[in-house]
Amino acid sequence: KNDFITSAISAKMKLLLWIAGSVQKGGKNVTQEQVNIAKSAGATDMEIHDTVLIAAAFCMFNRYVDGLATWAPEKREYYIERSKNRADEAYLTHDPANHTAI
């Protein structure tokens, strides 16, 4: 989870995560060398594109949430209590009485 270099994942995935880490630092930090090395490990143009897109999107989401000064409950129990409902009902709970989502 914290060290993908020593994780039991493929070399291709490690190289894609390396590219994602460069995106996290700044979009212009991805180098042609990184792309070439990832391709030599079997990464396709689409996989590299998707890696950059997803990493950039998560950077944007994090900045958005931080910029709105949002908060999240710190206690793990908060999430555990709600996880069964989310698994059973997704993110919408239907109220048949008024046909709206709660």
DSSP file (Angstrom, degrees, kcal/mol; ACC not computed):
  #  RESIDUE AA STRUCTURE BP1 BP2  ACC     N-H-->O    O-->H-N    N-H-->O    O-->H-N    TCO  KAPPA ALPHA  PHI   PSI    X-CA   Y-CA   Z-CA
    1    1 A K              0   0    0      0, 0.0     3,-0.2     0, 0.0     6,-0.0   0.000 360.0 360.0 360.0 -37.6    0.0    0.0    0.0
    2    2 A N        +     0   0    0      1,-0.2     2,-0.4     2,-0.0     5,-0.0   0.673 360.0  41.5-102.6 -20.1    2.8    2.4    0.8
    3    3 A D    >   +     0   0    0      1,-0.1     3,-0.7     2,-0.0     4,-0.4  -0.766  54.4 172.1-133.9  88.1    5.7    1.0   -1.2
    4    4 A F  G >  S+     0   0    0     -2,-0.4     3,-0.5     1,-0.2     5,-0.3   0.735  73.6  71.8 -69.4 -20.6    4.7   -0.2   -4.7
    5    5 A I  G 3  S+     0   0    0      1,-0.2    -1,-0.2     3,-0.1     4,-0.1   0.895 108.0  32.8 -62.5 -40.2    8.3   -0.8   -5.7
    6    6 A T  G <  S+     0   0    0     -3,-0.7    -1,-0.2     2,-0.1    -2,-0.2   0.387  97.2 114.9 -98.0   3.7    8.6   -3.9   -3.4
    7    7 A S  S <  S-     0   0    0     -3,-0.5     2,-1.7    -4,-0.4     7,-0.1  -0.279  80.6-108.1 -71.0 159.2    5.0   -5.0   -3.9
    8    8 A A  S    S+     0   0    0     -2,-0.0     2,-0.3     0, 0.0    -1,-0.1  -0.421  79.7 117.2 -86.2  60.9    4.0   -8.2   -5.6
    9    9 A I  S    S-     0   0    0     -2,-1.7     5,-0.0    -5,-0.3     0, 0.0  -0.836  71.9 -82.5-123.0 164.1    2.7   -6.4   -8.7
   10   10 A S     >  -     0   0    0     -2,-0.3     4,-2.2     1,-0.1     5,-0.2  -0.166  33.1-117.4 -65.5 157.9    3.9   -6.6  -12.3
   11   11 A A  H  > S+     0   0    0      1,-0.2     4,-2.3     2,-0.2     5,-0.2   0.886 116.8  56.0 -59.8 -39.3    6.8   -4.5  -13.6
   12   12 A K  H  > S+     0   0    0     29,-0.2     4,-2.2     1,-0.2    -1,-0.2   0.929 107.5  47.6 -60.3 -45.4    4.3   -2.8  -16.0
   13   13 A M  H  > S+     0   0    0      1,-0.2     4,-2.5     2,-0.2    -1,-0.2   0.900 110.0  52.9 -63.9 -40.3    2.1   -1.8  -13.1
   14   14 A K  H  X S+     0   0    0     -4,-2.2     4,-1.8     1,-0.2    -1,-0.2   0.905 110.4  47.9 -60.3 -40.9    5.0   -0.5  -11.1
   15   15 A L  H  X S+     0   0    0     -4,-2.3     4,-2.0     2,-0.2    -2,-0.2   0.872 110.4  51.0 -70.2 -36.4    6.1    1.6  -14.1
   16   16 A L  H  X S+     0   0    0     -4,-2.2     4,-2.4     2,-0.2    -2,-0.2   0.890 110.2  50.0 -66.5 -38.0    2.5    3.0  -14.5
   17   17 A L  H  X S+     0   0    0     -4,-2.5     4,-2.3     2,-0.2    -2,-0.2   0.848 106.7  55.8 -67.3 -32.9    2.5    3.9  -10.8
   18   18 A W  H  X S+     0   0    0     -4,-1.8     4,-1.5     2,-0.2    -2,-0.2   0.918 109.0  46.9 -62.3 -43.9    5.8    5.6  -11.3
   19   19 A I  H  X S+     0   0    0     -4,-2.0     4,-2.1     2,-0.2    -2,-0.2   0.922 109.9  53.3 -63.5 -43.8    4.2    7.7  -14.1
   20   20 A A  H  X S+     0   0    0     -4,-2.4     4,-2.1     1,-0.2    -2,-0.2   0.890 106.1  53.8 -59.0 -39.3    1.2    8.4  -11.8
   21   21 A G  H  X S+     0   0    0     -4,-2.3     4,-1.3     1,-0.2    -1,-0.2   0.860 106.8  51.3 -63.4 -35.2    3.6    9.7   -9.1
   22   22 A S  H  X S+     0   0    0     -4,-1.5     4,-1.5     2,-0.2     7,-0.3   0.893 107.8  52.1 -68.2 -39.0    5.1   12.1  -11.6
   23   23 A V  H  < S+     0   0    0     -4,-2.1    -2,-0.2     1,-0.2    -1,-0.2   0.901 104.4  57.9 -60.6 -40.1    1.7   13.4  -12.5
   24   24 A Q  H  < S+     0   0    0     -4,-2.1    -1,-0.2     1,-0.2    -2,-0.2   0.863 107.0  47.2 -59.1 -37.0    1.1   13.9   -8.8
   25   25 A K  H  < S-     0   0    0     -4,-1.3    -1,-0.2     1,-0.3    -2,-0.2   0.813 138.6 -49.5 -73.6 -30.6    4.1   16.2   -8.6
   26   26 A G    ><  -     0   0    0     -4,-1.5     3,-2.6    -3,-0.1    -1,-0.3  -0.575  48.5-107.6 158.2 138.1    3.0   18.1  -11.8
   27   27 A G  G >  S+     0   0    0      1,-0.3     3,-1.1    -2,-0.2    -3,-0.1   0.790 116.4  56.9 -54.1 -33.2    1.8   17.1  -15.2
   28   28 A K  G 3  S+     0   0    0      1,-0.2    -1,-0.3    -5,-0.1    -5,-0.1   0.451  88.3  78.9 -81.1   1.8    5.0   18.3  -16.9
   29   29 A N  G <   +     0   0    0     -3,-2.6     2,-0.4    -7,-0.3    -1,-0.2   0.584  67.0  99.8 -84.8 -10.1    7.0   15.9  -14.7
   30   30 A V    <   -     0   0    0     -3,-1.1     2,-0.2    -4,-0.3   -11,-0.1  -0.652  65.6-154.3 -75.3 127.8    6.2   12.9  -16.8
   31   31 A T     >  -     0   0    0     -2,-0.4     4,-1.9     1,-0.1     5,-0.1  -0.671  27.2-122.0-105.8 158.6    9.2   12.3  -19.1
   32   32 A Q  H  > S+     0   0    0     -2,-0.2     4,-2.9     1,-0.2     5,-0.2   0.849 114.8  60.3 -61.8 -33.8    9.5   10.6  -22.4
   33   33 A E  H  > S+     0   0    0      2,-0.2     4,-2.7     1,-0.2    -1,-0.2   0.920 103.3  49.6 -60.8 -43.8   11.9    8.2  -20.8
   34   34 A Q  H  > S+     0   0    0      2,-0.2     4,-2.6     1,-0.2    -1,-0.2   0.928 112.1  48.2 -60.2 -44.6    9.2    7.1  -18.3
   35   35 A V  H  X S+     0   0    0     -4,-1.9     4,-2.5     1,-0.2    -2,-0.2   0.930 112.5  48.5 -61.3 -46.3    6.8    6.5  -21.2
   36   36 A N  H  X S+     0   0    0     -4,-2.9     4,-2.2     1,-0.2    -2,-0.2   0.908 112.3  48.0 -62.1 -42.8    9.4    4.6  -23.2
   37   37 A I  H  X S+     0   0    0     -4,-2.7     4,-1.0     2,-0.2    -1,-0.2   0.914 111.9  49.8 -65.7 -42.3   10.4    2.4  -20.2
   38   38 A A  H ><>S+     0   0    0     -4,-2.6     5,-2.5    -5,-0.2     3,-0.5   0.910 110.9  50.1 -62.2 -41.6    6.7    1.7  -19.5
   39   39 A K  H ><5S+     0   0    0     -4,-2.5     3,-1.8     1,-0.2    -1,-0.2   0.888 105.6  56.0 -63.8 -37.9    6.1    0.8  -23.2
   40   40 A S  H 3<5S+     0   0    0     -4,-2.2    -1,-0.2     1,-0.3    -2,-0.2   0.748 104.9  54.0 -66.9 -21.0    9.1   -1.6  -23.1
   41   41 A A  T <<5S-     0   0    0     -4,-1.0    -1,-0.3    -3,-0.5   -29,-0.2   0.351 132.9 -91.7 -92.2   5.1    7.4   -3.4  -20.1
   42   42 A G  T < 5S+     0   0    0     -3,-1.8    -3,-0.2     1,-0.3     2,-0.2   0.466  74.8 148.1 104.2   1.5    4.3   -3.8  -22.2
   43   43 A A      < -     0   0    0     -5,-2.5    -1,-0.3    -6,-0.2     2,-0.1  -0.508  37.7-140.4 -71.4 136.2    2.2   -0.8  -21.4
   44   44 A T     >  -     0   0    0     -2,-0.2     4,-2.3     1,-0.1     5,-0.2  -0.462  24.2-107.3 -89.6 166.2    0.1    0.4  -24.2
   45   45 A D  H  > S+     0   0    0      1,-0.2     4,-2.8     2,-0.2     5,-0.2   0.904 122.6  52.4 -57.3 -40.8   -0.6    4.0  -25.2
   46   46 A M  H  > S+     0   0    0      2,-0.2     4,-3.0     1,-0.2    -1,-0.2   0.902 108.2  49.6 -64.0 -41.8   -4.1    3.6  -23.8
   47   47 A E  H  > S+     0   0    0      2,-0.2     4,-2.1     1,-0.2    -1,-0.2   0.895 113.3  46.3 -65.5 -39.4   -2.8    2.3  -20.5
   48   48 A I  H  X S+     0   0    0     -4,-2.3     4,-2.4     2,-0.2    -2,-0.2   0.928 113.5  49.5 -67.1 -44.7   -0.4    5.2  -20.2
   49   49 A H  H  X S+     0   0    0     -4,-2.8     4,-2.8    -5,-0.2    -2,-0.2   0.942 112.3  47.2 -57.5 -49.4   -3.1    7.7  -21.2
   50   50 A D  H  X S+     0   0    0     -4,-3.0     4,-2.9     1,-0.2     5,-0.3   0.874 109.8  54.0 -63.1 -37.4   -5.5    6.3  -18.6
   51   51 A T  H  X S+     0   0    0     -4,-2.1     4,-2.4    -5,-0.2     5,-0.2   0.938 112.1  43.5 -60.4 -47.8   -2.8    6.3  -15.9
   52   52 A V  H  X S+     0   0    0     -4,-2.4     4,-2.5     2,-0.2     5,-0.2   0.921 115.3  49.5 -64.5 -43.9   -2.1   10.0  -16.6
   53   53 A L  H  X S+     0   0    0     -4,-2.8     4,-2.5    -5,-0.2    -2,-0.2   0.933 113.6  44.3 -61.8 -48.1   -5.8   10.8  -16.8
   54   54 A I  H  X S+     0   0    0     -4,-2.9     4,-2.5     2,-0.2     5,-0.2   0.916 114.4  49.0 -66.0 -43.3   -6.7    9.0  -13.5
   55   55 A A  H  X S+     0   0    0     -4,-2.4     4,-2.0    -5,-0.3    -1,-0.2   0.921 113.4  47.4 -62.2 -43.4   -3.8   10.4  -11.6
   56   56 A A  H  X S+     0   0    0     -4,-2.5     4,-2.3    -5,-0.2    -2,-0.2   0.898 110.8  52.1 -64.8 -40.4   -4.6   13.9  -12.8
   57   57 A A  H  X S+     0   0    0     -4,-2.5     4,-2.9     1,-0.2    -2,-0.2   0.924 109.1  49.1 -62.7 -44.3   -8.3   13.5  -11.9
   58   58 A F  H  X S+     0   0    0     -4,-2.5     4,-2.5     2,-0.2    -1,-0.2   0.877 109.2  52.7 -64.8 -36.0   -7.4   12.3   -8.4
   59   59 A C  H  X S+     0   0    0     -4,-2.0     4,-2.2     2,-0.2    -1,-0.2   0.927 111.7  46.7 -61.5 -43.5   -5.1   15.3   -7.9
   60   60 A M  H  X S+     0   0    0     -4,-2.3     4,-2.6     2,-0.2    -2,-0.2   0.919 111.2  51.1 -64.7 -43.9   -8.0   17.6   -9.0
   61   61 A F  H  X S+     0   0    0     -4,-2.9     4,-2.6     1,-0.2     5,-0.2   0.924 110.7  49.1 -60.1 -44.1  -10.5   15.8   -6.7
   62   62 A N  H  X S+     0   0    0     -4,-2.5     4,-2.5     1,-0.2    -1,-0.2   0.908 112.6  47.0 -63.3 -42.2   -8.1   16.2   -3.7
   63   63 A R  H  X S+     0   0    0     -4,-2.2     4,-2.8     2,-0.2    -1,-0.2   0.890 111.8  51.9 -65.8 -38.7   -7.6   19.9   -4.4
   64   64 A Y  H  X S+     0   0    0     -4,-2.6     4,-1.4     2,-0.2    -2,-0.2   0.945 112.7  43.9 -61.4 -49.9  -11.3   20.4   -4.9
   65   65 A V  H  <>S+     0   0    0     -4,-2.6     5,-1.8     1,-0.2     3,-0.3   0.917 116.4  47.2 -63.8 -44.2  -12.1   18.8   -1.5
   66   66 A D  H ><5S+     0   0    0     -4,-2.5     3,-1.5     1,-0.2    -2,-0.2   0.902 108.8  55.3 -63.5 -40.9   -9.3   20.6    0.2
   67   67 A G  H 3<5S+     0   0    0     -4,-2.8    -1,-0.2     1,-0.3    -2,-0.2   0.782 106.3  50.7 -64.6 -27.7  -10.3   23.9   -1.3
   68   68 A L  T 3<5S-     0   0    0     -4,-1.4    -1,-0.3    -3,-0.3    -2,-0.2   0.426 108.6-127.2 -87.9   0.8  -13.8   23.5    0.1
   69   69 A A  T < 5 +     0   0    0     -3,-1.5    -3,-0.2    -4,-0.2    -2,-0.1   0.887  46.1 174.2  54.6  43.4  -12.4   22.8    3.5
   70   70 A T      < -     0   0    0     -5,-1.8     2,-0.3     1,-0.0    -1,-0.1  -0.256  16.4-148.3 -74.2 167.5  -14.4   19.6    3.8
   71   71 A W        -     0   0    0     -2,-0.0    -1,-0.0     0, 0.0    -5,-0.0  -0.896   6.0-154.1-133.0 162.6  -14.0   17.2    6.7
   72   72 A A        -     0   0    0     -2,-0.3     0, 0.0     0, 0.0     0, 0.0  -0.998  34.1 -99.1-136.8 140.9  -14.3   13.5    7.2
   73   73 A P        -     0   0    0      0, 0.0     6,-0.1     0, 0.0     0, 0.0  -0.315  26.4-152.0 -57.5 139.4  -15.1   11.6   10.4
   74   74 A E        +     0   0    0      4,-0.0     2,-0.4     3,-0.0     3,-0.0   0.735  67.4  92.3 -86.8 -24.2  -12.0   10.3   12.0
   75   75 A K    >>  -     0   0    0      1,-0.2     3,-1.1     2,-0.0     4,-0.6  -0.592  66.9-147.6 -80.6 127.0  -13.5    7.3   13.7
   76   76 A R  H >> S+     0   0    0     -2,-0.4     4,-2.0     1,-0.3     3,-0.8   0.819  94.5  68.6 -58.5 -33.6  -13.3    4.1   11.7
   77   77 A E  H 3> S+     0   0    0      1,-0.3     4,-2.7     2,-0.2    -1,-0.3   0.824  88.4  65.5 -58.5 -33.1  -16.6    3.0   13.3
   78   78 A Y  H <> S+     0   0    0     -3,-1.1     4,-0.9     1,-0.2    -1,-0.3   0.913 108.6  38.5 -55.1 -44.3  -18.5    5.7   11.4
   79   79 A Y  H <X S+     0   0    0     -3,-0.8     4,-1.3    -4,-0.6    -1,-0.2   0.861 113.3  54.8 -77.5 -37.3  -17.6    4.0    8.1
   80   80 A I  H  X S+     0   0    0     -4,-2.0     4,-0.6     1,-0.2     3,-0.4   0.916 105.9  52.9 -63.3 -43.1  -18.1    0.5    9.3
   81   81 A E  H  < S+     0   0    0     -4,-2.7     4,-0.4     1,-0.2    -1,-0.2   0.847 115.9  40.0 -60.8 -34.7  -21.6    1.2   10.5
   82   82 A R  H  X S+     0   0    0     -4,-0.9     4,-2.2    -5,-0.2    -1,-0.2   0.602  93.2  84.5 -91.6 -12.6  -22.6    2.6    7.1
   83   83 A S  H  X S+     0   0    0     -4,-1.3     4,-2.5    -3,-0.4     5,-0.2   0.855  86.1  54.3 -64.9 -35.9  -20.8    0.1    4.9
   84   84 A K  H  X S+     0   0    0     -4,-0.6     4,-2.6    -3,-0.2     5,-0.2   0.937 110.0  47.4 -64.0 -44.9  -23.6   -2.5    5.0
   85   85 A N  H  > S+     0   0    0     -4,-0.4     4,-3.4     1,-0.2     5,-0.4   0.920 112.3  49.7 -61.0 -43.0  -26.2    0.0    3.8
   86   86 A R  H  X S+     0   0    0     -4,-2.2     4,-1.8     1,-0.2    -1,-0.2   0.906 112.8  47.2 -64.0 -39.3  -23.8    1.3    1.0
   87   87 A A  H  < S+     0   0    0     -4,-2.5    -1,-0.2    -5,-0.2    -2,-0.2   0.898 120.6  38.0 -67.1 -39.9  -23.2   -2.3   -0.1
   88   88 A D  H  < S+     0   0    0     -4,-2.6    -2,-0.2    -5,-0.2    -1,-0.2   0.867 134.3  19.5 -78.4 -37.6  -26.9   -3.2   -0.1
   89   89 A E  H >< S-     0   0    0     -4,-3.4     3,-1.0     1,-0.3    -3,-0.2   0.403  89.2-141.4-117.7   0.5  -28.4    0.1   -1.4
   90   90 A A  T 3<  -     0   0    0     -4,-1.8    -1,-0.3    -5,-0.4    -2,-0.1  -0.426  63.5 -42.8  62.0-143.5  -25.5    1.9   -3.1
   91   91 A Y  T 3  S+     0   0    0     -2,-0.1     2,-0.5    -4,-0.1    -1,-0.2   0.410 123.6  71.4-101.5   3.0  -25.6    5.6   -2.5
   92   92 A L    <   -     0   0    0     -3,-1.0     2,-0.5    -6,-0.1     9,-0.0  -0.970  58.8-163.6-119.6 133.8  -29.3    6.1   -2.9
   93   93 A T        -     0   0    0     -2,-0.5     9,-2.3     2,-0.0     2,-0.4  -0.973  21.7-138.5-111.5 122.4  -32.0    5.0   -0.5
   94   94 A H  E     -A  101   0A   0     -2,-0.5     7,-0.2     7,-0.2     3,-0.1  -0.654   9.8-159.5 -87.3 133.1  -35.4    5.0   -2.1
   95   95 A D  E >>> -A  100   0A   0      5,-1.8     4,-1.5    -2,-0.4     3,-1.0  -0.912   2.3-165.7-107.9 101.9  -38.4    6.2   -0.1
   96   96 A P  T 345S+     0   0    0      0, 0.0    -1,-0.1     0, 0.0    -2,-0.0   0.746  81.1  69.4 -62.5 -22.3  -41.5    4.7   -1.9
   97   97 A A  T 345S+     0   0    0      1,-0.2    -3,-0.0     3,-0.1    -2,-0.0   0.879 121.5  11.1 -64.7 -37.6  -43.8    7.1    0.0
   98   98 A N  T <45S-     0   0    0     -3,-1.0    -1,-0.2     2,-0.2     3,-0.1   0.316  96.4-124.3-125.7   9.2  -42.6   10.1   -1.9
   99   99 A H  T  <5S+     0   0    0     -4,-1.5     2,-0.3     1,-0.2    -5,-0.0   0.820  70.0 119.6  55.0  36.7  -40.5    8.6   -4.7
  100  100 A T  E   < -A   95   0A   0     -5,-0.9    -5,-1.8    -7,-0.0     2,-0.3  -0.886  67.7-106.9-126.4 160.8  -37.4   10.5   -3.8
  101  101 A A  E      A   94   0A   0     -2,-0.3    -7,-0.2    -7,-0.2    -9,-0.1  -0.651 360.0 360.0 -83.5 142.8  -34.0    9.6   -2.8
  102  102 A I              0   0    0     -9,-2.3    -1,-0.1    -2,-0.3    -8,-0.1   0.414 360.0 360.0 -95.3 360.0  -33.1   10.2    0.8
